[in-house]
Amino acid sequence: MGVQTRPNGRTGRRNAALVAAVVAVVVFIVGHAATAAPAVPVLPVVPGLGTAGGPVAVQRSATAKVADLIGAGSINDTGRRWGVEGTDLGHMFMVGPRLAMTFGDTFGTPAVQDFYSVTHTDWRSNVIASIDPPVTPALGLRFRGMITDRPGHARELIASKKVKGVQETVIPTYGMANGPKNATMNLQYMSVQSFDQPGHWRLTGSGIASSTDGGVTWKDQPSARWPANSKFGQVAYVRPGGPDDPRAPVPAGSAPGDTVYVYGIPGGRYGDLSLAKVPAAQLTDASAYRYWNGTTWVAGEAHATPVVKGPVGELSVRWSSYYQQWIMMYLVDDTGEIVLRTAPAPTGPWSAAQVVTTTKDFPKAYAPYLTPRWNDGPDLWFTMSQFTTYRVELMKTRLTVLPAGGTVPAAGQPQSLPARSPSLSAPPLPSATSAASAASSAVPTTTAAPTSSSAVAPAAATVSSDGPPSSATPTTTRPTAAAPPP
């Protein structure tokens, strides 16, 4: 998400549909080679760890960088191979048997360690890579390929106007695939009007763009729009039992993968965290979303009640079958802390936060995104960005299982007072009888009115569908960005 001026680092018939889905998967899966993807490994599970009777504490000493994924000298050598010397974010989702990794604002040459010491050209608002999931990520995540518009050049997926104050950029904040063969790729994006000061930016709105041809072309979804002031300007997805959390426990009365929980924050890094849910098949229909109001699920984003008190920056949530907990990670911008919370269900209740690392350990770090795989062992794997180098790194950390009634050491508690507090509210865990009725009430009738969040349509992203961005699109003539707080 680091633009150089930004002052923040932060169908038809059934058979035809199936054929189209297979073709879409093949485009993303095959890429530039024809080798078969390795099977997703089945790792040992240690049942019962980290349950309510055994709290966990972050092992700060175990937090370490595994590998640089971006730029010259990285394991992927993305500058030489795809013209990507700097980019950020790196949130992930499964597409068929492969892993998609999506990035924000992306730049080409030159290759320098202090990225913002020079001006970079070849600005693209977003790019995407595919990965064959290795048995273990201990040696890093090697890219199989990137979607390109010409040989050796990563393609901008969703175009932007690149005009500060109008639409400075369009950045995907999270992705998920659904549909037959898990082949339809969806990217929730924020349309940034301008980056104003560290940790703060204004949106024109947010939405979802989808691809059914393996990520080559993207179509904006007019039914999936949220206004500039939405509490869901930036999101993270969780789909219990779905391809990205296949071993996660599924609420009684529901089927694996049929519900998506959507964690939302407004544009920037200083808002509260709110919660919504939507049937997976209706991800791109804003009227199908139901928002947690502190008591129940209701239509209308205006009724959404904070679940976690801000400031909450870029975040991710995954199930760990090793620790038997849902894990949330995000940036607390004002104190420069990457923190972790745990919960027994994706709806919470979420524990008080613990520090995983800080911007003193990793200068100007942000955007911790937990991986969709390898969550069945003691190590937690996540990507993280650093604004100084403007690269994405693969990271790892580990938890210690405390005895019943144990407390987190003082050294692991964040400076941020809001982060020290547990979640503000959480939906109750559904019973076998209540889950079925809740699921049915989450699906609107054909006469349901749109939610208040979709009543004001944001400025849509410009979706590039046939070729590279226009030559009229400016490159970086803008001043170097200021860094986020150390």
Secondary structure by P-SEA (a helix, b strand, c coil): cccccccccccccaaaaaaaaaaaaaaaaacccccccccccccccccccccccbbbbbcccccccccccccccccccccccccccccccbbbbbcccbbbbbbcbbbbcccccccccccccccccbbbbbbcccccccccccccccccccccbbbbcccccccccccccccccccccccccccbbbbbcccccccccccbbbbcccbbbbbcccccbbbbcccbbbccccccccbbbbbcccccccccccccccccccbbbbbbbcccccbbbbbbbcccccccccccbbbbcccccccccccccccccccccccbbbbbccccbbbbbbbcccccccccccccccccccccccccccccccccccbbbbbccccccccccbbbbbccccbbbbbbcccccccccccccccccccccccccccccccccccaaaaaaaaaaacccccccccccccccccccccccccccccccccccccbbbbccc
